[in-house]
Amino acid sequence: MRVILLLMVAFSMLATVSVSAQQAVVEFSADTVETDPDQGTRNGKLYMGNNRIRTEFDINGKTIIQIMDLTKQQALMINPEERTYMRIGAGGGMPGGGTPETMDDPCAGMQNINCKKLGVEKVNGRPATKWEISSDEASETGPMVFWIDEERKFPIRQEMPDGSMMEMKFVRKETVDGRVTEKWVMTATRPGGQTMTSTQWYDPELKISIREDHGDEYSRVLKNIKPGKQPPALFTVPEGYREISTQQ
């Protein structure tokens, strides 16, 4: 069950932070509330800048700051207590310049990854562009297939080489914390047939999901959302901080 949850979270992140060079970025700040059965409730902050994202959260009583730069394809993990930071580039697990919601070429900037456009099909009544995505390093396992919603520009169906599948279905519009959102239900299916569902409330104006519910496994919600330009200093390492290696 834990494995399928992690797969679902990875898939849903594409919709949760759906930012690409082709989309206008809406800057804002918000409080975050995450609930995990293992870690309890965790409060934090989210700052969405121009292609940069800052999150703040506590781990074992310590505040950790993560800054993602989508243009440079790089993440920074900052530890204010120790005044240190760690840099994670494209080689450290971050995607390249393209993501599956980039309609022109999902593989743009990604090394050893190939994309083949297979046309437009309807998924649960919604037009979606079908892409076959393969890796030179994993050619023996076969390609992944994504269907990218033409209107929302995020994946609404995904098929993996091992037979697992994930699919998102639009339900209806709902108001969450005073904001008009779209309610989507995502279903993940493992090769053996085991399924798990989650629900997301997608904000078309902000282009992210402001609420997620994975049943008893995990939930996340944004509160006190305040649209507006964010200070550039939020997305840089403070002076005097020491960089440490990811190998330490």
Secondary structure, 3 states (H helix, E strand, C coil): CHHHHHHHHHHHHHHHECCCCCCCCCCEEEEEEEEECCCEEEEEEEEECCCEEEEEEEECCEEEEEEEECCCCEEEEEECCCCEEEEECHHHCCCCCCCCCCCCCCCCCCCCEEEEEEEEEEECCEEEEEEEEEEHHHCCCCCEEEEEECCCCCEEEEECCCCCEEEEEEEEEEEECCEEEEEEEEEEECCCCCEEEEEEEEECCCCEEEEEECCCCCEEEEEEEEECCCCHHHHCCCCCCEEECCCC
